[in-house]
Structures are given as structure tokens and as C-alpha cells.
Amino acid sequence: MFWLIASTIVAAGMATAMIFVRLRAAKKPASVKKIILPPFMMSTGALMFVFPVFRVEWNQVFEAMLIGVIFSVFLIRTSKFEVRDGDIYLKPSRAFIFILFGLLILRVVFKLIIGQHVSFGETSGMFFLLAFGMIMTWRIAMLKQYLQLEKKLELKKDLA
């Protein structure tokens, strides 16, 4: 029970930090680097699977990644870009805050349900995969949207 509470507090702290990062990001122009770096930085967390306690079966990998992809839809729908002063900015969304905390609540509920049948280490591994699947899918969608907008901007500059 201690680990459930501790991991929930850490997840809530991370969600809160993400909100502040997202709000700050809206004040500066977006770039390909800023979009693709978070999944690469997060991928280092996969080193947890070096330790047997965190290893999961392949069907659990598939399930966790699939749920992450499904959850990413909410983030994708609230991540829009806009052009300001010739630069591309991430448009702030009030819904993002509610979606992030909603996903956190769902994650805690899933953790309570799954935690009764799966060890803490396996549950941790599955939730890392869920988060990675969600962030990777979200960032790929953001990158696609950003590159399309950047291409339109370049066409406008070439025509001008």
C-alpha cells in the first residue's frame, strides 16, 4: 500500500510539473527538437527492465502500449499549434489540465485494479510502457502537425 501511495504522489507531482512546462512552452516558439526530445529522454527509463522485478510478458507490453496509444488521443486533440509573428507556437488549452489529471485518476484506478493481480514491479513496468506509448504517439502527432504548418509557412514566405 505504501508503494501505491508513494507512486501516486510522484505521478501527481509529475502531472503538475507537466502543466507548468506546457504553460511555459506556449510562451516560446516550438521546434522539432522541443517536440522529439521528451520521448528520447523518457526512453532512458526503459533501463528499469534490466532488473527482473520490472520485466513484463509480451502480452502485457502490447496491452500497456495500446492503452497508452488510446490515452494519447486526448492529448493529441488538445495540442494545437498557431502562427504568431512568423513563428509556430503551441496553443495553450485549458482542457489539457483536466485531461492530464483525468488520465492520472484513470491511471490510479487501473493501478489499484491491476495491482491486486500483478506484482508492484510488473505494474511499474506496465505503467512506464503505458506512459511511453502515450507520449510517443502524442509527440509523433505533434511533430506531424508542426511539420505541416512549417511547410505552409515556408510556402507563404516563398510566395511573398
N, C-alpha and C positions, 0 to 999 in steps of 0.2 A: 504494500500500500504506500509505503514511503516513496518508492521509486515512481509510482504513478503520480503522486502529488508533486514531487520534485520535477519530473519531466514536464508536467502540465504547466508549472510555474515558469520553467525555462521556455517552453513553447509560447506562452503568453507574452513573455518578455521579448522574444524574437518577433512575434507578430506586431507588438507595439513599436519595436525598433524599425520594422519594415514600413510601417505607416509614416514615421518621421523621415526615413530615407526616401520614400516615394514623394513626400511633400517637398523635400529639398531638391529632388531630381527635377521636379516640374519647374524650378526656377532657373535651370541651366539647360542649354541645348543638348539634345540627345545625340548619341553617336553609336556606331556599330560596336565599338569597344565597350561602351557602357551597357549595351544590351547583352552581349555574349559573355562578358566576364563572370557574372554571378553563377551561371551553371558550371563553368570551369572551376571556379573557386569552391563551389559546393561539392564537386566531384571528388575532391580530396577526402571527403567523409567516407567514401567507399572503402577506405583503408580499414574501416571497422570490421569488414568481412575477413580480414586476415585472422581475426580471433574467432575460433569455432563457436563461441557462445552467440555471436551475432549472425551466423550463417542461416540461410533460409532455403527451402526447397524451390525448385524452378517454378512450380505452380504458384507458390507464394510470391515469387518475383513478378510473375505475369499479373497476378491479381492486384498487387500493390501498384505496379506501374499503370495498369488500366484505370484504377480508381484515381490515381494522380492525373492521368490524362483527362478523365471526366471532370475532376475538380478544376482543372486549368481553364475549362470553358468559361467559368465565372470570371476569372482574372482576364482572360482574353477579351471578353465582352466589355470590360471596364477600362481597358488600356487603349486609348486612342491618342493619336498624335495630331498636332496642329502646327501650322507655319506661322511664325511671328518674326518680323524683321528679317526675313530671308533665312531663318534657321528653323529647325524642326525641334519642337518641344513635346514632351509627354503631357497630355492634358490631364489636370487633376480631376479625380472623380470622387464624389462623396460616397458613392456606393462601394468603393474599394475598401474602405474602413469596415463597413458592415460585412462585406463578403469575407474579408480576411478573418474577422472574429467569428463569423459563421462557420468558416472552414475549421477554425480552431476548435469550436464546440463540437462539430461533427467528428473531428479527429479524436477528441477526448472520449466521446461516446463509443467510437469504434475501438479505441484502446481499452475501454472498460469491458466491452463485449469480447474482443479478441484475447485480451489479457487473461481471461478465465480459462482459455483453452491452449494458449501458446505461451511459451516462456518469455520472460521480460527481454532477454537478448534477441530472440527471434522477432518479437514485437517491435523492438527498436530498429532492427534491420528492415523490417517491412515498412515502418513509417519513414525511414530515411528514403527508401525506394519510392514511396508514395510522393513525398515532398520533391524528390529529384525528378520524377516523371511529370509532376505538376509544373515545376519551374522550367524544366527543359522545353516542354510543349508550349508554355506561355511565352518564353523568350524566343522560340523559333517563330511563333506567330507575330510577335512584336517586330522581330527582325524583318520578316517578310513585309509587314505594313510599312516599316521605316524605309526600306529599300525602294518600295513602290513610290512613296512620297518623295524621296530623294530624287528618283528618276524624273518625276513630274517637275520638280524644282529645276533640275538641270535643263529640261526641255524648255521651260519658260525662260531661263537665262539665255539659252542658245537662240531663241526666237526674238529676244529683246535687243 
